Amino acid sequence: MALSGAPGCRAGERGPRWRRPWKLLALGLLSASSVLAAAPGAGAMSREEKRRLGSQVLEMFDHAYSNYMEHAYPADELMPLTCRGRVRGQEPSRGDVDDALGKFSLTLIDTLDTLVVLNKTKEFEEAVKKVIKDVNLDNDIVVSVFETNIRVLGGLLGGHSVAIMLKEKGEYMQWYNGELLHMAKELGYKLLPAFNTTSGLPYPRVNLKFGVRHPEARTGTETDTCTACAGTLILEFAALSRFTGTSIFEEYARKALDFIWEKRQRSSNLVGVTINIHTGDWVRKDSGVGAGIDSYYEYLLKAYVLLGDDSFLERFNTHYDAIMRYISQPPLLLDVHIHKPMLNARTWMDSLLAFFPGLQVLKGDIRPAIETHEMLYQVIKKHNFLPEAFTTDFRVHWAQHPLRPEFAESTYFLYKATGDPYYLEVGKTLIENLNKYARVPCGFAAMKDVRTGSHEDRMDSFFLAEMFKYLYLLFADKEDMIFDIEDYIFTTEAHLLPLWLSTTNQTISKKNMSTEYTELDDSNFDWTCPNTQILFPNDPMFAQSIREPLKNVVDKSCPRGISRAEESLGSGPKPPLRARDFMASNPEHLEILKKMGVSLIHLKDGRVQLVQHAVQAASSLDAEDGLRFMQEMIELSSQQQKEQQLPPRAVQIVSHPFFGRVVLTAGPAQFGMDLSKHKAGTRGFVATIKPYNGCSEITNPEAVKEKIALMQRGQCMFAEKARNIQKAGAIGGIVIDDNEGSSSDTAPLFQMAGDGKNTDDITIPMLFLFNKEGNIILDAIREYEAVEVLLSDKAKDRDLEMENMDQKSSENDSHKPNSEEAPSESQDAGAVSEEPDGGGESSAVGDPDPLSPASADSASVSRADEDPYSAGPAEASAPEPACTPEDSQPQEQNTQTESNSKAHWDSKVQPMESILADWNEDIEAFEMMEKDEL
């Protein structure tokens, strides 16, 4: 967020709750920058290097933007692998992800003010003319209210803001007469029908042409929405009201915010992830700062800055105090239950929380911002990108990465706050990784799996709207800008709204008189107007001293938790025992289990079995801890089972004009060369075999010798195909699925099983590609004939030497392999036994084309109508911990995962129906307890 450069507080003054929004600027970002940037020995980046990196950002933006305009416009988004536009209804549905697409040239509108920030004023003028001329907002299409607001309405308002600024300067946009604002107002009215609820919370979707209740609207039946979806409207709607003088937009957005605030959990001051738009009941009662809630908190603080309403700051400070009390576990930010905030609701974090350090900078709370940012950077250094979700011990939970900009955003704000050149180096790493791993001939492709480097045919509009904006500002000096960025505030989509709106068309009462704030502690306002001399005590090593202990947090992580039941053994409240830390040989842990109602049984074969029943717990709180512990143990058990499966592999096209930029996700084989033990992989030109199914002796061995053989799935077993091509002299094999349209984007990856016999004679690597990925290689052969690929455990660096030798041809290349987009959810590699025609889901070993069964994504246990993060009475085996603290006792060697759960109660085995009945009974009891507390 950019703020005005006006001074706010005097040095050392804490100050009142300021009436002028820009007074928050006593945060002193620029002052802090000057203190540290000038410090000797700080390792400052040279001006020449900063300019070089800034120029590189401009070149990257040009590559993405020009390819969108050339290959995709007027479609909403670019599909960079197939070099075409994504048009809703013409591509396979990706579910909720597609709700952002409304056939309104989304990427162009989202990019408007980015063009001005990057000094591309001529391109901006041309883009505005295209939007005015071509974009239609009256489409019969159902879109997300949230996404349309932040991307389209915000994009139009941001475009209008910089257009009038340029017009005032007198050189550009002299013809402009508010056309973008007129479009924004039209769109605003099209979103208003979504607010037709008794609560004032908007429906999550609206039909641009027919609204919500119309018979042809095809929406309006939803009952739930996410907190961020309803609470991230105030900046755009208020700006629209202030620009136009029409107060209804700001009124509706304020009413939604007021309702969420009133429905917060009063004892914890936290909000849940999803809420019923009619009743206000919390549907998902977990709370964090990531997906589903993130921008709600952001907009409370920024609404105070833009609108000058004290109530927004009071609400933000109240929530922030709760976040730091319950959710913040430095350097982690972990979701908790709103009614039981001392209980963690997840054992993983999602990537959207990467925005939070930047928000903490605006709040003035720098130390935890530095800590969390450094933790995230260590994860990036391990995986090149931030996975969509990762566990508390920093393993990948969801492997995809859609080129999100939140980490770059926080990096920019931390650099502004500290002036530490370290953050310039972080930005440099982001640039290098984008060019090295995500850049493709037609733009930048999202990562399908950060572990393998495989791509998705996807380049979201926010990549152009936010990523390049923050990266350019990170390296730009004030003289590089054609306007003062400090005169604007950034929306959650990084669109620019001028701060002067705070004093324009103030038709809304600033104070919500219906809301009481008597529960607020005045300490909540400690950081309202911080003194930078306290934040940065003239110490150029300040930020580094905070980062230093976290340098190895990812590689050497093994957090150790202690149950609240251990409070009697120590002093003060302690965190509950976590499943990952449990050791069956630790007597203190066994005592904690007993208090949580968990029994431990040593089986004859040396394994350990855990059984839990809530009524045996020492207290209701200990019973809740026990439920959570059992759920975590089941999840860990499932995760360890999945880790026994082979991970996905990569097929990387390394020949002209790809040079390693196209990476296909491939299924592994349980026989042949183990690519994880041969880091160099197998590289060679591909050749199609005859017969194509590979089920008999190869008749064209001269074409296959010393090459990687392509063959079709079916008619015989995978091992037989491998033996036939190996006999013909092939150095590797790729089996292409014969099911038309199959794709790794829409189906779990498979691993090819053997034929039930000894397969040690097979020494070449074998990989499996679904039909669409296989067609990319086949299309490349038809167009370029000689196609070279690399089979490996994960993608390798691009062949930069060959690419530079053939730079012109690669830049002009228009190769368009056939690939489709699909849901972005990561799928773990598994193996399934199938019939040769692909019709059977499983069969015994020895059937044709065998694949072994895939493991389930999750083993968490919950009722369908209950909070998915609450576990009931259950049992689990004790898996081996991810790591062992050096100061802890070693775990028993005979502790293993118990694969088949067996309930045990009073030393008697119960049928599953009885266990579930007990479980449901306990859950109902806890529900009654919760209602009583409320």
Secondary structure as UniProt FT lines:
FT   TURN            11..12
FT   HELIX           21..27
FT   HELIX           29..37
FT   TURN            40..41
FT   HELIX           47..71
FT   TURN            72..74
FT   STRAND          77..79
FT   TURN            80..83
FT   STRAND          84..86
FT   TURN            88..90
FT   HELIX           95..100
FT   HELIX           106..117
FT   TURN            118..119
FT   HELIX           121..134
FT   STRAND          142..144
FT   HELIX           145..147
FT   HELIX           148..153
FT   HELIX           154..169
FT   TURN            174..175
FT   HELIX           179..191
FT   HELIX           192..195
FT   STRAND          205..207
FT   TURN            208..210
FT   TURN            212..213
FT   TURN            215..216
FT   STRAND          224..226
FT   HELIX           227..231
FT   HELIX           234..244
FT   HELIX           248..262
FT   TURN            266..269
FT   STRAND          274..276
FT   TURN            277..279
FT   STRAND          282..284
FT   STRAND          286..287
FT   TURN            291..293
FT   HELIX           294..307
FT   HELIX           310..322
FT   HELIX           323..327
FT   STRAND          328..329
FT   TURN            330..331
FT   STRAND          332..333
FT   STRAND          336..337
FT   TURN            341..342
FT   STRAND          348..350
FT   HELIX           351..355
FT   HELIX           356..363
FT   HELIX           366..383
FT   STRAND          389..391
FT   TURN            392..393
FT   STRAND          396..398
FT   HELIX           406..418
FT   HELIX           422..433
FT   HELIX           434..438
FT   STRAND          439..440
FT   TURN            441..442
FT   STRAND          443..444
FT   STRAND          446..449
FT   TURN            450..453
FT   STRAND          454..456
FT   HELIX           461..462
FT   HELIX           463..467
FT   HELIX           468..475
FT   HELIX           478..480
FT   HELIX           485..487
FT   STRAND          488..490
FT   TURN            492..493
FT   STRAND          496..498
FT   HELIX           499..503
FT   TURN            513..514
FT   TURN            518..519
FT   HELIX           522..525
FT   TURN            526..527
FT   HELIX           532..535
FT   TURN            540..541
FT   HELIX           542..547
FT   HELIX           548..550
FT   TURN            551..556
FT   HELIX           564..569
FT   HELIX           579..581
FT   TURN            584..585
FT   HELIX           587..595
FT   TURN            596..597
FT   STRAND          598..602
FT   TURN            604..605
FT   STRAND          608..612
FT   HELIX           614..616
FT   HELIX           620..643
FT   STRAND          649..653
FT   TURN            656..660
FT   STRAND          662..667
FT   HELIX           675..677
FT   TURN            679..680
FT   STRAND          682..688
FT   TURN            692..693
FT   HELIX           701..704
FT   TURN            705..706
FT   STRAND          708..712
FT   HELIX           718..727
FT   TURN            728..729
FT   STRAND          732..736
FT   TURN            740..741
FT   TURN            744..746
FT   TURN            760..761
FT   STRAND          766..769
FT   HELIX           771..784
FT   STRAND          788..792
FT   HELIX           800..805
FT   HELIX           807..811
FT   TURN            836..837
FT   TURN            845..846
FT   TURN            864..865
FT   TURN            868..869
FT   STRAND          875..877
FT   TURN            886..887
FT   TURN            893..894
FT   STRAND          904..905
FT   TURN            906..907
FT   STRAND          908..909
FT   HELIX           912..933
//
